[in-house]
Amino acid sequence: MPSSAPPAIDVILSTYNGADYVRAAVDSVLGQTFEDFRLHIVDDASRDSTWDLVAAYDDPRIVRARNPRNLGLFANINRLAAASAAPLVKLLGQDDVLEPECLARGHAFHLAHPQVGYFWCYSRYIDERGAFVGGDDLSHATGPLDGQEAALSALRWGCLSANISNMFLTRQALRAAGPFREDIMSADFEMMTRVQRTHQLARLVEPLARIRKHAGQWSSDLHAMENQIAGNCAAFRNVLDHAVVEAGLVSPALARRTLLERLARYEFDWTVKALVKTGQVGGFWRSVARMSRLAPLAQLAPAWGWARLQRTLARAGGARP
């Protein structure tokens, strides 16, 4: 493939202190049955041997760079996306690996569904040693989602791709949506909801990625929890603005009910659990304030459990709602 010609797929990999697993990630890309790709790697000022491992590869399909200072995951994804030119972009996390047919199947799906701007494959889950520990439910149908299904699914389940290593984005959709937000952890979800304004979403129900599961829960990290909820709320607002207000794909009543159930089951629950673990009432109320712009506390709290909330706040020394 001439170096001046854009490939069919650009694979984007941002690394930071990823020495334990980055070689497995890179090797899984270089071992694809589909060969018309370029692998763009940036090392985000790692303090371990990540850069040495990346620099050791001698393969013309790899384009690599090293940052003098840490920029963050989505800042690096934005820069790599802007520096690449393929019509299809595949994201990959440094801890994860692609199955050998992943790019071939993703490319074929893209050609068959040119109206789709954002689609995701399914995955199997591995532990730190690479042993399989589970997998996605494969009972769904492969193909595009209509506008109402996409909107309600986003309100009900959040980020439908679940992990960046499952994501495919078309260049056209990326240009229309603009760059990923760099200030939130759930920028992949927020990007998905912007793509929905101009392109269809779709599922590719084949386990084409292996997602590595790590021990520990971020719910005990109050800053991470607040950031995640802020990003999710921004994404939910995008869905409501487009699907309810602009396009009329979903009735206001159905959208409110679906989102209320989601917030009570996940975001509000995370917030209360973080309060229990950390005792930091201020973080609790900041996150509740964000959610209340979408669903009033008077509706959220009863949906979660009003009496339980009052007892939890009392134990943490917070004001009663």
N, C-alpha and C positions, 0 to 999 in steps of 0.2 A: 504494500500500500504506500503510495507516495506520501512523503511527510507533509507536503503542502495541502493535501486533500483532507477535508474533514472526514472522520470515520462515521459509521452508522450510529454508534453509541459512544458517549463519553461516560466513563465510570469515575465518580468523585469520592475520594477517600481522605478525610481529615483525621490526623493522628495527634495524640498528645499522651505521652508516657504510656505508650501502648506496646512496649517491647514483648510482653507475654504472648500476645495474640496477633500482632500485625503481620507477621510472616504468613500465618494461616490465611488471613484475609487477602493478602496480595496474591498468594499462590492460587487461591480459589478463582481469582479473576484471570490470571495467566493461563489457567487450565480450562478455560471455557471452550466448548465446542464451536461457538461462534467467535470468529477471530477479527472481525472488522470493528475494533474498539480502540480507544485510547484510555489508559488509566492515569488519572491526574491525582497525585498525592501531595499533600502539604503536611509537613511536620510543624506543629504549632508550638515551637520552642520547648520541646520535650527536655526533661532533665535526666532521662534514662538513655538507653541505647537505641531508641526507636529510629533516630536518623541514620545511625550506622547500619542498621538492618535494611532500611529502605534504600540507602545509597549503594548497598552491595549488589543490587539487582542490575543485570546487564541485559536489558530488553528494550528495543526501540519503541515499544508501545507505551512505555512508562514516561510520564512527564512529572518531574518532582521539584519541590521547592521547600525551603526551610525558613520559617519566620524568625526574625531576631527577637520578637516578643510575642507573648501569647495573645491571640485575638479572639478565641472562642470558636465553637463548632460552626455556628451558622454564618459568622463572618467569613470563615474560610470557605464554606460551601458557596457563598455568594461570589467570592473572588475566583474560585475555580470554575464556577458556572460561567462567569463573565469572560473568562479566558479561553473557553472551549466553544466549539461550533457545531457539534453533532446535532441532528434533529431529535435525538432521544437521549435523555440524561438518566443515569442510574446512580442512586446514592448507596453508599455502603459504610456501615459503622466499623470501627477498627477491631472490635471484638468478634465480629460475625463473619460468616463465610457464605459464599454463593454455591449452589449446586452447579455441576458442570453444564447443565442445559439452561441455566437461568437467562442469560443474555439472548440465546437463540429463541427461547419461548417468548421473552419479552418483546423482541424485535418483530417476531411473527404476529403477535397480538397487536402491536402498534400499527403494522401495515394493514391488518384486517379491520381496525377501528380508528381511522384517522381523526374522527371527531372527538376522541377521548384525549384529554389533556393530562390527566393524572390517574394512574392505575397502580395497583399493588398486587404482588404475588402473596401467596401464603407461606407459612414457615413451619419448621420443626425447631424444637428448643433443645439446647445442649447446656451442660454445666461447665464449670471451669476446666474440667479434664476433657471435654468434647463428647462426653457420653450423652445419649439422647434421654431427655427427661419429659418429653411431651410434644404436642403439636397442635396446630390449629384445626378447628372443625371444618372439614372439607365438604360439608353437605350443601353449601351454597352453590349457586349457578354462576359459571363464568360469563362475563359480559358486562356491557354498560348498565349503569343505574339511571332510571329516569329522574327528572328533577325533584319530584316529591320524595321518592325513595332515598335519594342522596341527602336531601335536607333533613328528613326525619331520622335517618341513620346517624348523621352527624350530631344531631341534638341528643339522640339516645345513647350513642356509643363513643362519641368524641372522635379522635383521629382514627379513621378507618384503616389506614395502613399500619397503625399500631407501632411501627418502628421504621426508621429511615432506611434500613437495609431491605425493606420490602418495596420501597417506593421507586416508581418510574415517572418521570415528568417529560413532556414534550417541550422542545425549545420554544415552540409557538405559544404554548400556555404560560411558560415561564416569562416570556417577554410581555405578555398581556397582564400578568399578575404583578410583575415587579419582583424585587429581591425578597428573600426571606427576612423576616424581622430578626434582629440580632440581640434583642433585649429580653427575649423570653425562651424558656426551655421547650415549650410546645410550638415552636415556629413551624414545624412540619404540619401540624393540625391547622394552624392559622393560614398557612399557604394553601392547604387543600380547600379551605372555605373561600379563598379568593379565586382560585381556579374555577370553582363552581359557577362563578358569575359568567364565564365565557366558554367553558368547555364541559363536556361530560366527565364523570368519574366512572371507574370500572374496576371490577374484580378479575383477577387471573387466579382461579382457584386451583393452584398447583403448588406444592411445597418446594419452592425454589431457593429458599434461603434457610440458613441455620442461625438462629438467634441465641446468643449466649446469655444465660441467666446467671446473675450473681447473687450471693447472699447479702442480706441487709435490705432495709426499706428506706427510701428517701423521706417517708412521712415523718420521721423523727428530726429531719432537718427543716426547721421552720422557714428559713429563707427560701430553700428549694420549693417547699410546699406553696408558699405565697406566690412565688414566680410562676409555678405551674398553673395555679388557679387563675392568676391574672391573664396568662396566655390563653387558657381555655375559655375564659369569659370573653376575651376579644374575639376568639373564633366563633363562639356562639352568637355574639352580636352580629358578626358578618353574615351568618346563616339567616338570622331573623331579618336583617335588613334586606337581603336579596330574596329569600324564598317567601317571606310573608309580605313585606312592604312593596318591593319593586316588581317581582314576578308573579305574585299571587299563587305560588305553587302549593302552599300549605295555609290552612285557615289559622287565624290568630289563636283561636281557642285550642286547637290541636297542638300548635307549636308551643303554647304556654304550658299545657299539661305535660307534653313530652319532656320539655326542658326542666320543669319542676321536678319530675320524677328522677331525671338524670342528676340534677344538682343535689337532691336529697340523698341519693344512693351513693354518689361518689364525692364530689367536691366538698359538700357540707360535712360529710362523714370524715373525709380526710382532715378537715379543719378541726373538728372536735377531737379526733384521735391525736392530732399534733398538740392540741391544748392539754390533753391528759398527759402526754409524754413530757412536754416541756414546761407546762404551767405558765406559759407566756400569753396572757390574755390579750395584749395589744395586737399580736399577730392574728389571733382569732378574729377580733373585730375588724381588722383591716380586710381580711379575706371575706368576711360576711358582708362588708360594705360593697365589695366588688360584685358579689353574687346578688345582692339586693337590688342592684341596678337592672338585673334580668328577672328576678323573682323576689317579691317582698319577703322579709324575714317572717312576717306573720303567716306566710304560706309555707316557707321552707322549714321552719322549726316544727310545726305540727306534722309535716310529711316525714321528717326524720324521727321525731319523738320529743314532744314539748317537755314532758316530765323528765325524761332522761337529760335533756339539755339543761334544764334548771338545776338538776342535781350536779351535773358536771361543772357548770359555772360556779356553783356554790363551793364545791370542793377546791376549785382553782382560785377562788377569791375574786371572781369577776362579777360584774353587775348582772342582775337577773334581767332577762329580756322583758 
